Amino acid sequence: MSFDDLLHVGRPNLGNREKFLSLVNEILDRRWLTNQGPVVKMFENTICEYLGVKHALTICNATTALEIAAKALGIKGEVIIPSFTFIATAHALQWLGVKPIFCDVGPRTHNIDPTKIEALVNENTSGILGVHMWGRPCDIETLQLLSSKYNIPVFYDASHAFGCSYKSNMIGNFGSCEVFSFHATKIINSLEGGLITTNDSRLASKIDKMRNFGFTDFDKVDELGINGKMNEISAAMGLTNLECIDEFIAKNKANYDLYRKYLSSIPYVKLIEYSAEEYFNYHYIILYLDTVNSKRSRDELISILHSNNILARRYFSPGCHRMMPYQTMTDYSRLDLRVTELLSESLIALPNGQSIDDDDIAKICSIINNFISSH
Ligand SMILES: Cc1ncc(COP(=O)(O)O)c(C=O)c1O
C-alpha cells in the first residue's frame, strides 16, 4: 500500500506544476527568498482583486495570523469563540494569555450561536472571534450588532472560507479583519501559509509592522513584532493555486453533488448543505450520522473506512473545551455546549478535492450504505 493508494481528507491541490516550477526558478535566479519579495506582493495583489478587499497581508500560517490579528486589535482578557473548531482558534488566543470563552454552535449552521453570546459577555470580554465553519459564513450581521452594542471588535477565523461569500460579498471583507489558512489541506495552499484581510488601513499598517518584528525601516523598530512573514516559494505555490481556484471549486462541487446523489437514499446519514444563494468552495464534504436513531457509532464507521484505505476524519472531535489545557482550566460542564458535544460525536469529513474520482466516491458511499444496512 503506497501513500498514493489512500483516499484522504485534505489531499493537497497542486495547480499548474510548470507555472509553479517556473516561478521557483525565477525566485532562485533572483535570490530574493523572503522579506516581502515580488511573488509575495503579486500574491497579495491578486488576493485583493479576487476578494475585493483593500488589504491582504500574507503570514507564515493561520495560527500565527490569528495571534497577530488579536494582538493588533488590542485583544486581552477574554474572547468569545465557538468550542466547535480546530484547536488553533483557541490556542492562538491562549498563547497570548487571552482566555477563550467557549460558546455553543447552531445545530444546522455549525457556527457560533449568536443567541448564546450575550450570556458570556462580562467586563473582561475584549472580542468575539467567529469561525466560518466549512466555509459557511457566520451570522455576520448579528455578530456586528453585538460588537457595536458591547463596543468590542469581532473578527473571524476564515481558515475554511477562501472563495466563499456572505450576502454576495466575499468573505475577507467582514469584521475588523479576517484570517485565512493556506495550509496544504485547504482549498488554496501555499504549502504552509496564512493571510489577514481587512478594509481598515490603520489596522493593516499595524499588522504589516507586527509580522516583520515591528520594523518600519532598516534598523528602525516602532513596536513589538514577531516573524510572521511568508516566503517567496510559499507565495509561488499560493499564486499557482489561486490561478486554478475556479477549476478546484468546480471539481469540489461536482464531487459534492455526486456524494449527495449516492447518499440521499441512505437512512440516518445527511450531508451538510450549501445554500444556492452564496459562493462556496465546497471543500468540505461533511456527513452527519444520526447515531441515536441508527444506533451506530460514528467511530465504528470511521474505522471501517480506514480499514478500506479511506482516511475519513473526525472533524472536529472532541470540542476544544475537552482538550488540554482548556479541559482543566474551567468547569466547562457548567456551560451549555450540547450542540458541540453532539456534532463532535456525529460528523465525518469525507475525502474531496482534485485527486478524488467518481469511482472513489461510489466506493465510499457503498461502504457507508453497507455499514448502515448491515445493522
Ligand atoms: C478553523 C481553523 N483555524 C485555524 C487553523 C490553523 O491553520 P494553520 O495550519 O494555517 O495554522 C485551521 C487549520 O486547519 C483551521 O481549520
The ligand as an SDF file (V2000), in Angstrom:
LIG
                    3D

 16 16  0  0  0  0  0  0  0  0999 V2000
  -10.6160   26.5940   11.6860 C   0  0  0  0  0  0  0  0  0  0  0  0
   -9.1140   26.5910   11.6260 C   0  0  0  0  0  0  0  0  0  0  0  0
   -8.4360   27.5700   12.2480 N   0  0  0  0  0  0  0  0  0  0  0  0
   -7.0880   27.6440   12.2060 C   0  0  0  0  0  0  0  0  0  0  0  0
   -6.3500   26.6940   11.5330 C   0  0  0  0  0  0  0  0  0  0  0  0
   -4.8530   26.7810   11.5600 C   0  0  0  0  0  0  0  0  0  0  0  0
   -4.3210   26.9710   10.3030 O   0  0  0  0  0  0  0  0  0  0  0  0
   -2.7400   26.8480   10.0430 P   0  0  0  0  0  0  0  0  0  0  0  0
   -2.4530   25.3810    9.9400 O   0  0  0  0  0  0  0  0  0  0  0  0
   -2.5220   27.5680    8.7480 O   0  0  0  0  0  0  0  0  0  0  0  0
   -2.0170   27.4710   11.1810 O   0  0  0  0  0  0  0  0  0  0  0  0
   -7.0040   25.6640   10.8560 C   0  0  0  0  0  0  0  0  0  0  0  0
   -6.2000   24.6660   10.1240 C   0  0  0  0  0  0  0  0  0  0  0  0
   -6.5420   23.5860    9.8170 O   0  0  0  0  0  0  0  0  0  0  0  0
   -8.4270   25.5950   10.9130 C   0  0  0  0  0  0  0  0  0  0  0  0
   -9.1030   24.6020   10.3150 O   0  0  0  0  0  0  0  0  0  0  0  0
  1  2  1  0
  2  3  1  0
  2 15  2  0
  3  4  2  0
  4  5  1  0
  5  6  1  0
  5 12  2  0
  6  7  1  0
  7  8  1  0
  8  9  2  0
  8 10  1  0
  8 11  1  0
 12 13  1  0
 12 15  1  0
 13 14  2  0
 15 16  1  0
M  END
$$$$
